[in-house]
Amino acid sequence: MAAIKGEVPLKVTEGPAAGEYVLLLDFNALCDAEDEFPGIMNGSIDISSFRKIRRLVQFALATHHPHLDEREVGDIIQGVGVVAAAEKVTEAMKATFPEAKTAGKAAAPARAGAGTGR
């Protein structure tokens, strides 16, 4: 089976959640997350609590692992580490929308020449 754009592997080597998982913030996951993270469209996501981190990871896991409840997602985060889990979710977001990384770069040179009178 071919990988879907935006899939990020997450391997947990220790604890009750040891195993291999796939994070994916696809369109459906983003729609589900939008109510709890209203700034998700402009990149200003408030993840100022552990519960919000756990919830965002749960949204990212839902496509491939819909059976996981919040406690199981917490076990996954515990097994991989909070920082690593947050980094993987960020990676999934960037992988889902790679054009967002290059859009600003493509526009910059065009503006640099503006106003030269040529």
Phi and psi in radians as a Rosetta constraint file:
Dihedral C 1 N 2 CA 2 C 2 CIRCULARHARMONIC -1.292 0.35
Dihedral N 2 CA 2 C 2 N 3 CIRCULARHARMONIC 2.583 0.35
Dihedral C 2 N 3 CA 3 C 3 CIRCULARHARMONIC -1.236 0.35
Dihedral N 3 CA 3 C 3 N 4 CIRCULARHARMONIC 2.544 0.35
Dihedral C 3 N 4 CA 4 C 4 CIRCULARHARMONIC -1.536 0.35
Dihedral N 4 CA 4 C 4 N 5 CIRCULARHARMONIC 2.476 0.35
Dihedral C 4 N 5 CA 5 C 5 CIRCULARHARMONIC -0.955 0.35
Dihedral N 5 CA 5 C 5 N 6 CIRCULARHARMONIC 2.228 0.35
Dihedral C 5 N 6 CA 6 C 6 CIRCULARHARMONIC 1.769 0.35
Dihedral N 6 CA 6 C 6 N 7 CIRCULARHARMONIC -0.129 0.35
Dihedral C 6 N 7 CA 7 C 7 CIRCULARHARMONIC -1.232 0.35
Dihedral N 7 CA 7 C 7 N 8 CIRCULARHARMONIC 2.361 0.35
Dihedral C 7 N 8 CA 8 C 8 CIRCULARHARMONIC -2.279 0.35
Dihedral N 8 CA 8 C 8 N 9 CIRCULARHARMONIC 2.137 0.35
Dihedral C 8 N 9 CA 9 C 9 CIRCULARHARMONIC -1.270 0.35
Dihedral N 9 CA 9 C 9 N 10 CIRCULARHARMONIC 2.558 0.35
Dihedral C 9 N 10 CA 10 C 10 CIRCULARHARMONIC -2.367 0.35
Dihedral N 10 CA 10 C 10 N 11 CIRCULARHARMONIC 2.000 0.35
Dihedral C 10 N 11 CA 11 C 11 CIRCULARHARMONIC -1.908 0.35
Dihedral N 11 CA 11 C 11 N 12 CIRCULARHARMONIC 2.181 0.35
Dihedral C 11 N 12 CA 12 C 12 CIRCULARHARMONIC -1.882 0.35
Dihedral N 12 CA 12 C 12 N 13 CIRCULARHARMONIC 2.100 0.35
Dihedral C 12 N 13 CA 13 C 13 CIRCULARHARMONIC -1.729 0.35
Dihedral N 13 CA 13 C 13 N 14 CIRCULARHARMONIC -0.244 0.35
Dihedral C 13 N 14 CA 14 C 14 CIRCULARHARMONIC -2.335 0.35
Dihedral N 14 CA 14 C 14 N 15 CIRCULARHARMONIC 2.807 0.35
Dihedral C 14 N 15 CA 15 C 15 CIRCULARHARMONIC 1.518 0.35
Dihedral N 15 CA 15 C 15 N 16 CIRCULARHARMONIC -3.089 0.35
Dihedral C 15 N 16 CA 16 C 16 CIRCULARHARMONIC -1.180 0.35
Dihedral N 16 CA 16 C 16 N 17 CIRCULARHARMONIC -0.336 0.35
Dihedral C 16 N 17 CA 17 C 17 CIRCULARHARMONIC -1.755 0.35
Dihedral N 17 CA 17 C 17 N 18 CIRCULARHARMONIC 0.271 0.35
Dihedral C 17 N 18 CA 18 C 18 CIRCULARHARMONIC -0.932 0.35
Dihedral N 18 CA 18 C 18 N 19 CIRCULARHARMONIC 2.304 0.35
Dihedral C 18 N 19 CA 19 C 19 CIRCULARHARMONIC 2.755 0.35
Dihedral N 19 CA 19 C 19 N 20 CIRCULARHARMONIC -3.025 0.35
Dihedral C 19 N 20 CA 20 C 20 CIRCULARHARMONIC -1.979 0.35
Dihedral N 20 CA 20 C 20 N 21 CIRCULARHARMONIC 2.341 0.35
Dihedral C 20 N 21 CA 21 C 21 CIRCULARHARMONIC -2.270 0.35
Dihedral N 21 CA 21 C 21 N 22 CIRCULARHARMONIC 2.876 0.35
Dihedral C 21 N 22 CA 22 C 22 CIRCULARHARMONIC -2.266 0.35
Dihedral N 22 CA 22 C 22 N 23 CIRCULARHARMONIC 2.157 0.35
Dihedral C 22 N 23 CA 23 C 23 CIRCULARHARMONIC -1.602 0.35
Dihedral N 23 CA 23 C 23 N 24 CIRCULARHARMONIC 2.467 0.35
Dihedral C 23 N 24 CA 24 C 24 CIRCULARHARMONIC -2.709 0.35
Dihedral N 24 CA 24 C 24 N 25 CIRCULARHARMONIC 2.001 0.35
Dihedral C 24 N 25 CA 25 C 25 CIRCULARHARMONIC -1.711 0.35
Dihedral N 25 CA 25 C 25 N 26 CIRCULARHARMONIC 1.231 0.35
Dihedral C 25 N 26 CA 26 C 26 CIRCULARHARMONIC -1.364 0.35
Dihedral N 26 CA 26 C 26 N 27 CIRCULARHARMONIC -3.106 0.35
Dihedral C 26 N 27 CA 27 C 27 CIRCULARHARMONIC -1.035 0.35
Dihedral N 27 CA 27 C 27 N 28 CIRCULARHARMONIC -0.718 0.35
Dihedral C 27 N 28 CA 28 C 28 CIRCULARHARMONIC -1.135 0.35
Dihedral N 28 CA 28 C 28 N 29 CIRCULARHARMONIC -0.725 0.35
Dihedral C 28 N 29 CA 29 C 29 CIRCULARHARMONIC -1.117 0.35
Dihedral N 29 CA 29 C 29 N 30 CIRCULARHARMONIC -0.702 0.35
Dihedral C 29 N 30 CA 30 C 30 CIRCULARHARMONIC -1.152 0.35
Dihedral N 30 CA 30 C 30 N 31 CIRCULARHARMONIC -0.678 0.35
Dihedral C 30 N 31 CA 31 C 31 CIRCULARHARMONIC -1.100 0.35
Dihedral N 31 CA 31 C 31 N 32 CIRCULARHARMONIC -0.741 0.35
Dihedral C 31 N 32 CA 32 C 32 CIRCULARHARMONIC -1.125 0.35
Dihedral N 32 CA 32 C 32 N 33 CIRCULARHARMONIC -0.656 0.35
Dihedral C 32 N 33 CA 33 C 33 CIRCULARHARMONIC -1.351 0.35
Dihedral N 33 CA 33 C 33 N 34 CIRCULARHARMONIC -0.347 0.35
Dihedral C 33 N 34 CA 34 C 34 CIRCULARHARMONIC -1.025 0.35
Dihedral N 34 CA 34 C 34 N 35 CIRCULARHARMONIC -0.664 0.35
Dihedral C 34 N 35 CA 35 C 35 CIRCULARHARMONIC -1.145 0.35
Dihedral N 35 CA 35 C 35 N 36 CIRCULARHARMONIC -0.673 0.35
Dihedral C 35 N 36 CA 36 C 36 CIRCULARHARMONIC -1.521 0.35
Dihedral N 36 CA 36 C 36 N 37 CIRCULARHARMONIC -0.358 0.35
Dihedral C 36 N 37 CA 37 C 37 CIRCULARHARMONIC -2.269 0.35
Dihedral N 37 CA 37 C 37 N 38 CIRCULARHARMONIC 1.292 0.35
Dihedral C 37 N 38 CA 38 C 38 CIRCULARHARMONIC -1.046 0.35
Dihedral N 38 CA 38 C 38 N 39 CIRCULARHARMONIC -0.397 0.35
Dihedral C 38 N 39 CA 39 C 39 CIRCULARHARMONIC -1.501 0.35
Dihedral N 39 CA 39 C 39 N 40 CIRCULARHARMONIC 0.137 0.35
Dihedral C 39 N 40 CA 40 C 40 CIRCULARHARMONIC -1.095 0.35
Dihedral N 40 CA 40 C 40 N 41 CIRCULARHARMONIC -0.495 0.35
Dihedral C 40 N 41 CA 41 C 41 CIRCULARHARMONIC -1.202 0.35
Dihedral N 41 CA 41 C 41 N 42 CIRCULARHARMONIC -0.579 0.35
Dihedral C 41 N 42 CA 42 C 42 CIRCULARHARMONIC -1.877 0.35
Dihedral N 42 CA 42 C 42 N 43 CIRCULARHARMONIC 0.157 0.35
Dihedral C 42 N 43 CA 43 C 43 CIRCULARHARMONIC 1.445 0.35
Dihedral N 43 CA 43 C 43 N 44 CIRCULARHARMONIC 0.120 0.35
Dihedral C 43 N 44 CA 44 C 44 CIRCULARHARMONIC -1.798 0.35
Dihedral N 44 CA 44 C 44 N 45 CIRCULARHARMONIC 1.338 0.35
Dihedral C 44 N 45 CA 45 C 45 CIRCULARHARMONIC -1.586 0.35
Dihedral N 45 CA 45 C 45 N 46 CIRCULARHARMONIC 2.249 0.35
Dihedral C 45 N 46 CA 46 C 46 CIRCULARHARMONIC -1.540 0.35
Dihedral N 46 CA 46 C 46 N 47 CIRCULARHARMONIC 1.837 0.35
Dihedral C 46 N 47 CA 47 C 47 CIRCULARHARMONIC -2.091 0.35
Dihedral N 47 CA 47 C 47 N 48 CIRCULARHARMONIC 0.955 0.35
Dihedral C 47 N 48 CA 48 C 48 CIRCULARHARMONIC -1.517 0.35
Dihedral N 48 CA 48 C 48 N 49 CIRCULARHARMONIC 0.190 0.35
Dihedral C 48 N 49 CA 49 C 49 CIRCULARHARMONIC -2.482 0.35
Dihedral N 49 CA 49 C 49 N 50 CIRCULARHARMONIC 2.725 0.35
Dihedral C 49 N 50 CA 50 C 50 CIRCULARHARMONIC -1.101 0.35
Dihedral N 50 CA 50 C 50 N 51 CIRCULARHARMONIC -0.608 0.35
Dihedral C 50 N 51 CA 51 C 51 CIRCULARHARMONIC -1.096 0.35
Dihedral N 51 CA 51 C 51 N 52 CIRCULARHARMONIC -0.671 0.35
Dihedral C 51 N 52 CA 52 C 52 CIRCULARHARMONIC -1.196 0.35
Dihedral N 52 CA 52 C 52 N 53 CIRCULARHARMONIC -0.667 0.35
Dihedral C 52 N 53 CA 53 C 53 CIRCULARHARMONIC -1.075 0.35
Dihedral N 53 CA 53 C 53 N 54 CIRCULARHARMONIC -0.823 0.35
Dihedral C 53 N 54 CA 54 C 54 CIRCULARHARMONIC -1.060 0.35
Dihedral N 54 CA 54 C 54 N 55 CIRCULARHARMONIC -0.714 0.35
Dihedral C 54 N 55 CA 55 C 55 CIRCULARHARMONIC -1.156 0.35
Dihedral N 55 CA 55 C 55 N 56 CIRCULARHARMONIC -0.738 0.35
Dihedral C 55 N 56 CA 56 C 56 CIRCULARHARMONIC -1.132 0.35
Dihedral N 56 CA 56 C 56 N 57 CIRCULARHARMONIC -0.702 0.35
Dihedral C 56 N 57 CA 57 C 57 CIRCULARHARMONIC -1.106 0.35
Dihedral N 57 CA 57 C 57 N 58 CIRCULARHARMONIC -0.680 0.35
Dihedral C 57 N 58 CA 58 C 58 CIRCULARHARMONIC -1.085 0.35
Dihedral N 58 CA 58 C 58 N 59 CIRCULARHARMONIC -0.739 0.35
Dihedral C 58 N 59 CA 59 C 59 CIRCULARHARMONIC -1.059 0.35
Dihedral N 59 CA 59 C 59 N 60 CIRCULARHARMONIC -0.708 0.35
Dihedral C 59 N 60 CA 60 C 60 CIRCULARHARMONIC -1.224 0.35
Dihedral N 60 CA 60 C 60 N 61 CIRCULARHARMONIC -0.462 0.35
Dihedral C 60 N 61 CA 61 C 61 CIRCULARHARMONIC -1.520 0.35
Dihedral N 61 CA 61 C 61 N 62 CIRCULARHARMONIC -0.322 0.35
Dihedral C 61 N 62 CA 62 C 62 CIRCULARHARMONIC -1.027 0.35
Dihedral N 62 CA 62 C 62 N 63 CIRCULARHARMONIC -0.616 0.35
Dihedral C 62 N 63 CA 63 C 63 CIRCULARHARMONIC -1.084 0.35
Dihedral N 63 CA 63 C 63 N 64 CIRCULARHARMONIC -0.810 0.35
Dihedral C 63 N 64 CA 64 C 64 CIRCULARHARMONIC -1.693 0.35
Dihedral N 64 CA 64 C 64 N 65 CIRCULARHARMONIC -0.295 0.35
Dihedral C 64 N 65 CA 65 C 65 CIRCULARHARMONIC -2.379 0.35
Dihedral N 65 CA 65 C 65 N 66 CIRCULARHARMONIC 1.054 0.35
Dihedral C 65 N 66 CA 66 C 66 CIRCULARHARMONIC -1.149 0.35
Dihedral N 66 CA 66 C 66 N 67 CIRCULARHARMONIC -0.305 0.35
Dihedral C 66 N 67 CA 67 C 67 CIRCULARHARMONIC -1.360 0.35
Dihedral N 67 CA 67 C 67 N 68 CIRCULARHARMONIC -0.235 0.35
Dihedral C 67 N 68 CA 68 C 68 CIRCULARHARMONIC -1.262 0.35
Dihedral N 68 CA 68 C 68 N 69 CIRCULARHARMONIC 2.234 0.35
Dihedral C 68 N 69 CA 69 C 69 CIRCULARHARMONIC -1.615 0.35
Dihedral N 69 CA 69 C 69 N 70 CIRCULARHARMONIC 3.086 0.35
Dihedral C 69 N 70 CA 70 C 70 CIRCULARHARMONIC -1.052 0.35
Dihedral N 70 CA 70 C 70 N 71 CIRCULARHARMONIC -0.673 0.35
Dihedral C 70 N 71 CA 71 C 71 CIRCULARHARMONIC -1.139 0.35
Dihedral N 71 CA 71 C 71 N 72 CIRCULARHARMONIC -0.707 0.35
Dihedral C 71 N 72 CA 72 C 72 CIRCULARHARMONIC -1.165 0.35
Dihedral N 72 CA 72 C 72 N 73 CIRCULARHARMONIC -0.673 0.35
Dihedral C 72 N 73 CA 73 C 73 CIRCULARHARMONIC -1.111 0.35
Dihedral N 73 CA 73 C 73 N 74 CIRCULARHARMONIC -0.685 0.35
Dihedral C 73 N 74 CA 74 C 74 CIRCULARHARMONIC -1.061 0.35
Dihedral N 74 CA 74 C 74 N 75 CIRCULARHARMONIC -0.656 0.35
Dihedral C 74 N 75 CA 75 C 75 CIRCULARHARMONIC -1.142 0.35
Dihedral N 75 CA 75 C 75 N 76 CIRCULARHARMONIC -0.659 0.35
Dihedral C 75 N 76 CA 76 C 76 CIRCULARHARMONIC -1.116 0.35
Dihedral N 76 CA 76 C 76 N 77 CIRCULARHARMONIC -0.812 0.35
Dihedral C 76 N 77 CA 77 C 77 CIRCULARHARMONIC -1.088 0.35
Dihedral N 77 CA 77 C 77 N 78 CIRCULARHARMONIC -0.735 0.35
Dihedral C 77 N 78 CA 78 C 78 CIRCULARHARMONIC -1.043 0.35
Dihedral N 78 CA 78 C 78 N 79 CIRCULARHARMONIC -0.707 0.35
Dihedral C 78 N 79 CA 79 C 79 CIRCULARHARMONIC -1.231 0.35
Dihedral N 79 CA 79 C 79 N 80 CIRCULARHARMONIC -0.555 0.35
Dihedral C 79 N 80 CA 80 C 80 CIRCULARHARMONIC -1.762 0.35
Dihedral N 80 CA 80 C 80 N 81 CIRCULARHARMONIC -0.381 0.35
Dihedral C 80 N 81 CA 81 C 81 CIRCULARHARMONIC 1.774 0.35
Dihedral N 81 CA 81 C 81 N 82 CIRCULARHARMONIC 2.488 0.35
Dihedral C 81 N 82 CA 82 C 82 CIRCULARHARMONIC -1.084 0.35
Dihedral N 82 CA 82 C 82 N 83 CIRCULARHARMONIC -0.796 0.35
Dihedral C 82 N 83 CA 83 C 83 CIRCULARHARMONIC -1.111 0.35
Dihedral N 83 CA 83 C 83 N 84 CIRCULARHARMONIC -0.798 0.35
Dihedral C 83 N 84 CA 84 C 84 CIRCULARHARMONIC -1.097 0.35
Dihedral N 84 CA 84 C 84 N 85 CIRCULARHARMONIC -0.701 0.35
Dihedral C 84 N 85 CA 85 C 85 CIRCULARHARMONIC -1.095 0.35
Dihedral N 85 CA 85 C 85 N 86 CIRCULARHARMONIC -0.765 0.35
Dihedral C 85 N 86 CA 86 C 86 CIRCULARHARMONIC -1.113 0.35
Dihedral N 86 CA 86 C 86 N 87 CIRCULARHARMONIC -0.700 0.35
Dihedral C 86 N 87 CA 87 C 87 CIRCULARHARMONIC -1.112 0.35
Dihedral N 87 CA 87 C 87 N 88 CIRCULARHARMONIC -0.693 0.35
Dihedral C 87 N 88 CA 88 C 88 CIRCULARHARMONIC -1.178 0.35
Dihedral N 88 CA 88 C 88 N 89 CIRCULARHARMONIC -0.664 0.35
Dihedral C 88 N 89 CA 89 C 89 CIRCULARHARMONIC -1.154 0.35
Dihedral N 89 CA 89 C 89 N 90 CIRCULARHARMONIC -0.718 0.35
Dihedral C 89 N 90 CA 90 C 90 CIRCULARHARMONIC -1.079 0.35
Dihedral N 90 CA 90 C 90 N 91 CIRCULARHARMONIC -0.729 0.35
Dihedral C 90 N 91 CA 91 C 91 CIRCULARHARMONIC -1.074 0.35
Dihedral N 91 CA 91 C 91 N 92 CIRCULARHARMONIC -0.715 0.35
Dihedral C 91 N 92 CA 92 C 92 CIRCULARHARMONIC -1.111 0.35
Dihedral N 92 CA 92 C 92 N 93 CIRCULARHARMONIC -0.706 0.35
Dihedral C 92 N 93 CA 93 C 93 CIRCULARHARMONIC -1.118 0.35
Dihedral N 93 CA 93 C 93 N 94 CIRCULARHARMONIC -0.788 0.35
Dihedral C 93 N 94 CA 94 C 94 CIRCULARHARMONIC -1.153 0.35
Dihedral N 94 CA 94 C 94 N 95 CIRCULARHARMONIC -0.632 0.35
Dihedral C 94 N 95 CA 95 C 95 CIRCULARHARMONIC -1.240 0.35
Dihedral N 95 CA 95 C 95 N 96 CIRCULARHARMONIC -0.509 0.35
Dihedral C 95 N 96 CA 96 C 96 CIRCULARHARMONIC -1.264 0.35
Dihedral N 96 CA 96 C 96 N 97 CIRCULARHARMONIC -0.626 0.35
Dihedral C 96 N 97 CA 97 C 97 CIRCULARHARMONIC -2.161 0.35
Dihedral N 97 CA 97 C 97 N 98 CIRCULARHARMONIC 1.115 0.35
Dihedral C 97 N 98 CA 98 C 98 CIRCULARHARMONIC -1.115 0.35
Dihedral N 98 CA 98 C 98 N 99 CIRCULARHARMONIC -0.455 0.35
Dihedral C 98 N 99 CA 99 C 99 CIRCULARHARMONIC -1.143 0.35
Dihedral N 99 CA 99 C 99 N 100 CIRCULARHARMONIC -0.421 0.35
Dihedral C 99 N 100 CA 100 C 100 CIRCULARHARMONIC -1.164 0.35
Dihedral N 100 CA 100 C 100 N 101 CIRCULARHARMONIC -0.514 0.35
Dihedral C 100 N 101 CA 101 C 101 CIRCULARHARMONIC -1.256 0.35
Dihedral N 101 CA 101 C 101 N 102 CIRCULARHARMONIC -0.544 0.35
Dihedral C 101 N 102 CA 102 C 102 CIRCULARHARMONIC -1.788 0.35
Dihedral N 102 CA 102 C 102 N 103 CIRCULARHARMONIC -0.233 0.35
Dihedral C 102 N 103 CA 103 C 103 CIRCULARHARMONIC -1.035 0.35
Dihedral N 103 CA 103 C 103 N 104 CIRCULARHARMONIC -0.803 0.35
Dihedral C 103 N 104 CA 104 C 104 CIRCULARHARMONIC -1.152 0.35
Dihedral N 104 CA 104 C 104 N 105 CIRCULARHARMONIC -0.628 0.35
Dihedral C 104 N 105 CA 105 C 105 CIRCULARHARMONIC -1.177 0.35
Dihedral N 105 CA 105 C 105 N 106 CIRCULARHARMONIC -0.665 0.35
Dihedral C 105 N 106 CA 106 C 106 CIRCULARHARMONIC -1.200 0.35
Dihedral N 106 CA 106 C 106 N 107 CIRCULARHARMONIC -0.587 0.35
Dihedral C 106 N 107 CA 107 C 107 CIRCULARHARMONIC -1.362 0.35
Dihedral N 107 CA 107 C 107 N 108 CIRCULARHARMONIC -0.511 0.35
Dihedral C 107 N 108 CA 108 C 108 CIRCULARHARMONIC -1.033 0.35
Dihedral N 108 CA 108 C 108 N 109 CIRCULARHARMONIC -0.859 0.35
Dihedral C 108 N 109 CA 109 C 109 CIRCULARHARMONIC -1.094 0.35
Dihedral N 109 CA 109 C 109 N 110 CIRCULARHARMONIC -0.585 0.35
Dihedral C 109 N 110 CA 110 C 110 CIRCULARHARMONIC -1.120 0.35
Dihedral N 110 CA 110 C 110 N 111 CIRCULARHARMONIC -0.652 0.35
Dihedral C 110 N 111 CA 111 C 111 CIRCULARHARMONIC -1.329 0.35
Dihedral N 111 CA 111 C 111 N 112 CIRCULARHARMONIC -0.498 0.35
Dihedral C 111 N 112 CA 112 C 112 CIRCULARHARMONIC -1.093 0.35
Dihedral N 112 CA 112 C 112 N 113 CIRCULARHARMONIC -0.581 0.35
Dihedral C 112 N 113 CA 113 C 113 CIRCULARHARMONIC -1.504 0.35
Dihedral N 113 CA 113 C 113 N 114 CIRCULARHARMONIC -0.151 0.35
Dihedral C 113 N 114 CA 114 C 114 CIRCULARHARMONIC -1.151 0.35
Dihedral N 114 CA 114 C 114 N 115 CIRCULARHARMONIC 2.448 0.35
Dihedral C 114 N 115 CA 115 C 115 CIRCULARHARMONIC 1.454 0.35
Dihedral N 115 CA 115 C 115 N 116 CIRCULARHARMONIC 0.218 0.35
Dihedral C 115 N 116 CA 116 C 116 CIRCULARHARMONIC -1.478 0.35
Dihedral N 116 CA 116 C 116 N 117 CIRCULARHARMONIC -0.213 0.35
Dihedral C 116 N 117 CA 117 C 117 CIRCULARHARMONIC 1.416 0.35
Dihedral N 117 CA 117 C 117 N 118 CIRCULARHARMONIC 0.122 0.35
